[in-house]
Amino acid sequence: MAGPRICVVGSINMDLVVATPVLPVPGQTVLGGPFATHPGGKGANQAVAAARAGGQVSFVGRVGRDAFGEALLAGLAREGIDLTHTRALPEHPTGVALIAVDPSGQNTIIVAPGANAALTVADVEAAADRITGADVLVLQLEVPLAVVERAAALAAAAGVPVVLNPAPAQPLPDDLLARCAYLVPNETEAEILTGVLPTDWESAAAAAERLRARGAREVIITLGARGALLAGPGGVVRQPAFPVAARDATGAGDAFVGTFAVGVGGGLPAPEALRRAAAAGALATLTPGAQPSLPTAAAVDAFLAEHPPA
């Protein structure tokens, strides 16, 4: 049976990753370890996560007409993602992310947007059929905010649920939040949007309710090693993290978002989709890199079978 139709409007980057014994502080030079390149970009990562979770995925984005761009588009095509509305631009380089990863799996990331910044509202309008014909629209903030706002408006007007991962964090207008069926920030993003730093379940619930008061229908705050909290009209659901020996957290949040979108797009209740998303996020920490770490639906099924609900 065909999976739910997921449209992703977002970024495509090449990740340049170096292992480091410690994450450097300002002014510090650290001698790193192995270096690798991996396909990435929050939009592309979430698209691949959704495809591996069983979704029929279409993508709207831009790369440069260069070696990185060619490699990234080829990789998305191998995942079966519809790239009708993804183009290579000769006047812009492909976006890159500079990532340092420490032994615990924590990371710091600097993104140079490149062609991602050239995605326009007109490009979104050209892809309106994919957006309004989807079961879920997935958005992030590595492309211009005007693009995100227009895509969300098109989806909301057509009754398509919008999943917004507000990363990288920035202030957002209430009318955009009001178009979100599911708003999925992490702790840092939640603090920037609400002024409340979620340090435990109670403060996470308080931050989520502030976001719901601004218009988001349901809010999921991801809390790293603690898990994730869902706040919606039906109340609050706590999803503790699954215990794993994390190697690299890069891509874990994207695995979560893409898997969650497929779950709710396929008709799962939000708490059940949340559990699958948490399992996908945990599995993604076991393998270095973003897209290489994103699990398949079969892997999530097997993992959940080994970790039944308490």
C-alpha positions as CSV (number, residue, x, y, z in Angstrom):
1,M,0.0,0.0,0.0
2,A,1.3,3.4,-0.9
3,G,2.3,5.6,2.0
4,P,1.1,9.1,2.8
5,R,2.0,12.0,0.4
6,I,4.6,14.2,2.1
7,C,5.7,17.5,0.6
8,V,8.9,19.1,1.9
9,V,9.9,22.7,1.2
10,G,13.4,23.3,2.5
11,S,17.2,23.2,2.3
12,I,19.7,20.9,0.7
13,N,23.3,21.1,2.0
14,M,26.5,19.1,1.8
15,D,27.7,18.4,5.4
16,L,31.4,18.8,6.1
17,V,31.9,16.9,9.3
18,V,35.0,16.6,11.5
19,A,35.3,14.6,14.8
20,T,36.7,16.6,17.7
21,P,37.8,15.6,21.2
22,V,36.0,18.7,22.5
23,L,33.7,21.3,20.9
24,P,35.9,24.5,20.6
25,V,35.0,27.7,22.5
26,P,35.6,31.1,20.9
27,G,39.2,31.7,20.2
28,Q,40.2,28.1,20.7
29,T,41.8,25.9,18.0
30,V,41.2,22.1,18.4
31,L,43.1,19.4,16.5
32,G,40.3,17.3,15.1
33,G,40.1,13.7,14.0
34,P,38.5,12.1,10.9
35,F,36.8,14.3,8.3
36,A,33.9,13.2,6.1
37,T,31.3,14.7,3.7
38,H,27.7,13.6,4.0
39,P,24.5,14.7,2.2
40,G,22.5,17.0,4.5
41,G,20.3,20.1,4.9
42,K,17.4,20.0,7.3
43,G,14.9,19.9,4.4
44,A,16.6,17.1,2.5
45,N,17.2,15.2,5.7
46,Q,13.6,15.3,6.7
47,A,12.6,14.3,3.1
48,V,14.9,11.3,3.2
49,A,13.6,10.4,6.7
50,A,10.0,10.6,5.5
51,A,10.8,8.5,2.4
52,R,12.5,5.8,4.5
53,A,9.6,5.9,6.9
54,G,7.3,4.9,4.0
55,G,6.1,8.3,2.7
56,Q,5.7,9.3,-1.0
57,V,7.9,12.4,-0.8
58,S,8.1,15.4,-3.1
59,F,10.7,18.1,-2.5
60,V,10.9,21.8,-3.3
61,G,14.4,23.3,-3.1
62,R,17.5,24.6,-4.8
63,V,21.2,23.5,-5.2
64,G,24.1,25.0,-7.1
65,R,25.2,23.7,-10.4
66,D,28.3,22.2,-9.0
67,A,29.7,18.8,-7.9
68,F,28.0,19.0,-4.4
69,G,24.7,19.8,-6.1
70,E,24.9,17.0,-8.5
71,A,25.8,14.5,-5.8
72,L,23.0,15.7,-3.5
73,L,20.3,15.5,-6.2
74,A,21.5,12.0,-7.2
75,G,21.2,10.9,-3.6
76,L,17.6,12.2,-3.2
77,A,16.6,10.6,-6.5
78,R,17.9,7.2,-5.3
79,E,15.6,7.6,-2.3
80,G,12.6,7.8,-4.7
81,I,11.9,11.5,-3.9
82,D,10.1,13.5,-6.6
83,L,12.4,16.3,-7.6
84,T,10.2,18.0,-10.2
85,H,10.4,21.3,-8.3
86,T,14.1,21.0,-7.3
87,R,16.6,22.8,-9.6
88,A,20.3,23.6,-9.8
89,L,21.2,27.3,-10.1
90,P,24.3,28.2,-12.0
91,E,24.7,31.6,-10.2
92,H,24.8,30.1,-6.6
93,P,26.9,27.5,-4.9
94,T,25.3,24.6,-3.1
95,G,24.7,25.2,0.6
96,V,27.2,23.6,3.0
97,A,27.1,22.9,6.7
98,L,30.3,22.9,8.8
99,I,29.8,20.3,11.6
100,A,32.0,19.4,14.6
101,V,31.1,16.3,16.6
102,D,32.5,15.4,20.0
103,P,32.9,11.9,21.5
104,S,29.5,12.1,23.2
105,G,27.7,12.7,19.9
106,Q,27.0,16.4,20.6
107,N,27.7,18.8,17.8
108,T,28.0,22.4,16.7
109,I,26.8,23.4,13.2
110,I,27.4,26.5,11.0
111,V,25.4,26.7,7.8
112,A,26.4,28.6,4.6
113,P,23.0,28.7,2.8
114,G,24.2,29.2,-0.8
115,A,21.4,28.3,-3.2
116,N,19.0,27.6,-0.4
117,A,18.7,31.4,0.1
118,A,17.7,31.8,-3.6
119,L,14.4,29.8,-3.2
120,T,11.6,32.2,-3.8
121,V,7.9,32.6,-3.2
122,A,7.4,32.2,-7.0
123,D,9.1,28.8,-6.7
124,V,6.6,27.8,-4.1
125,E,3.7,29.0,-6.2
126,A,5.0,26.9,-9.1
127,A,4.9,23.9,-6.8
128,A,1.4,24.6,-5.4
129,D,0.0,21.3,-6.8
130,R,2.5,19.3,-4.7
131,I,1.8,21.3,-1.6
132,T,-2.0,21.4,-1.8
133,G,-2.1,17.7,-2.9
134,A,0.0,16.4,0.0
135,D,-1.3,14.7,3.2
136,V,1.3,16.7,5.2
137,L,3.6,19.7,4.4
138,V,6.9,19.7,6.2
139,L,8.9,23.0,6.7
140,Q,12.0,24.3,8.4
141,L,13.8,27.7,8.5
142,E,17.0,27.1,6.4
143,V,15.3,28.9,3.4
144,P,13.8,32.4,3.4
145,L,11.0,33.0,5.8
146,A,8.8,34.4,3.1
147,V,9.0,31.1,1.3
148,V,8.0,29.2,4.5
149,E,5.1,31.6,5.2
150,R,3.7,31.2,1.6
151,A,4.0,27.4,1.6
152,A,2.3,27.2,5.0
153,A,-0.5,29.6,3.7
154,L,-1.1,27.4,0.6
155,A,-1.2,24.2,2.7
156,A,-3.5,25.6,5.4
157,A,-5.9,27.0,2.9
158,A,-6.2,23.6,1.3
159,G,-6.6,21.8,4.7
160,V,-3.2,20.2,4.5
161,P,-1.6,19.8,8.0
162,V,1.7,21.8,8.4
163,V,4.6,20.4,10.4
164,L,7.1,23.2,11.1
165,N,10.5,22.5,12.6
166,P,11.6,26.1,13.6
167,A,15.3,25.6,13.0
168,P,17.6,27.5,12.9
169,A,15.8,29.4,15.6
170,Q,14.4,32.8,14.9
171,P,11.4,34.9,16.0
172,L,8.3,34.0,14.1
173,P,5.0,35.8,13.4
174,D,1.9,34.5,15.1
175,D,0.1,34.1,11.7
176,L,2.7,31.5,10.7
177,L,2.3,29.6,14.1
178,A,-1.4,29.7,13.6
179,R,-1.1,27.7,10.4
180,C,0.9,24.9,12.1
181,A,-0.9,21.7,12.9
182,Y,2.4,20.6,14.6
183,L,5.2,22.9,15.7
184,V,8.4,20.9,16.6
185,P,11.1,23.0,18.3
186,N,14.0,21.7,20.4
187,E,14.9,23.3,23.8
188,T,16.9,26.2,22.3
189,E,14.3,27.0,19.7
190,A,11.5,26.8,22.3
191,E,13.4,29.3,24.5
192,I,13.9,31.8,21.6
193,L,10.2,31.6,20.7
194,T,8.8,31.7,24.3
195,G,11.5,33.0,26.7
196,V,11.1,29.7,28.6
197,L,14.1,27.3,28.6
198,P,12.7,23.7,28.9
199,T,14.9,22.1,31.5
200,D,12.3,19.5,32.6
201,W,8.8,18.2,31.8
202,E,7.1,21.0,33.6
203,S,9.0,23.9,32.0
204,A,8.6,22.1,28.6
205,A,4.9,22.0,29.1
206,A,4.9,25.7,30.0
207,A,6.8,26.6,26.9
208,A,4.5,24.5,24.7
209,E,1.4,26.1,26.1
210,R,2.9,29.6,25.3
211,L,3.3,28.4,21.7
212,R,-0.2,27.0,21.6
213,A,-1.5,30.4,23.0
214,R,0.1,32.0,20.0
215,G,-1.8,29.8,17.6
216,A,0.0,26.4,17.0
217,R,-2.6,23.6,17.3
218,E,-0.1,21.0,18.8
219,V,3.4,21.6,20.0
220,I,6.1,18.9,20.3
221,I,9.2,20.0,22.2
222,T,12.2,17.6,21.7
223,L,14.3,17.4,24.8
224,G,17.4,15.5,23.6
225,A,18.3,12.7,26.1
226,R,15.1,13.3,28.1
227,G,12.7,12.6,25.2
228,A,9.9,14.7,23.8
229,L,6.7,16.4,25.1
230,L,3.5,16.8,23.1
231,A,0.9,19.4,24.1
232,G,-2.4,19.6,22.3
233,P,-6.1,19.9,22.7
234,G,-6.1,16.4,24.3
235,G,-3.6,17.3,27.0
236,V,0.1,16.6,27.5
237,V,1.9,13.4,26.5
238,R,5.4,12.7,27.7
239,Q,7.6,10.4,25.5
240,P,10.8,9.4,27.4
241,A,13.9,8.9,25.3
242,F,14.9,5.4,24.4
243,P,18.2,4.4,26.0
244,V,20.9,4.1,23.3
245,A,24.7,4.6,23.2
246,A,24.7,7.7,21.0
247,R,27.6,8.3,18.6
248,D,26.5,11.3,16.6
249,A,23.3,13.4,17.2
250,T,23.5,15.0,13.7
251,G,20.2,14.2,11.9
252,A,18.4,12.8,15.0
253,G,15.9,15.7,15.0
254,D,15.3,15.4,11.3
255,A,14.7,11.6,11.7
256,F,12.1,12.5,14.3
257,V,10.3,15.1,12.2
258,G,10.2,13.1,9.0
259,T,9.0,9.9,10.8
260,F,6.4,11.9,12.7
261,A,5.1,13.5,9.5
262,V,4.6,10.1,7.9
263,G,2.9,8.8,11.0
264,V,0.3,11.5,11.3
265,G,0.0,11.7,7.5
266,G,-0.8,8.0,7.5
267,G,-3.5,8.4,10.1
268,L,-1.7,7.5,13.3
269,P,-2.8,9.3,16.5
270,A,-0.2,11.9,17.4
271,P,1.0,10.1,20.6
272,E,1.7,6.9,18.5
273,A,3.4,8.9,15.8
274,L,5.4,10.6,18.6
275,R,6.6,7.2,19.8
276,R,7.7,6.1,16.4
277,A,9.5,9.5,15.9
278,A,11.3,9.1,19.2
279,A,12.5,5.7,18.1
280,A,13.7,7.0,14.8
281,G,15.6,9.8,16.5
282,A,17.3,7.4,18.8
283,L,18.3,5.1,16.0
284,A,19.7,8.1,14.1
285,T,22.3,8.8,16.8
286,L,23.9,5.4,16.3
287,T,25.5,6.2,12.9
288,P,27.7,9.1,12.0
289,G,26.3,11.7,9.6
290,A,22.8,13.0,8.9
291,Q,21.3,11.1,5.9
292,P,23.4,8.0,6.4
293,S,21.9,7.6,9.9
294,L,18.2,8.0,9.0
295,P,16.4,4.7,9.7
296,T,13.9,2.8,7.6
297,A,10.4,1.9,8.8
298,A,11.5,-1.7,9.2
299,A,14.3,-0.6,11.5
300,V,11.9,1.4,13.6
301,D,9.5,-1.5,13.8
302,A,12.2,-3.8,15.0
303,F,13.5,-1.3,17.5
304,L,10.0,-0.7,19.0
305,A,9.5,-4.5,19.2
306,E,12.5,-4.6,21.4
307,H,11.3,-1.7,23.5
308,P,7.6,-2.3,24.3
309,P,5.7,0.4,26.2
310,A,6.2,0.2,29.9
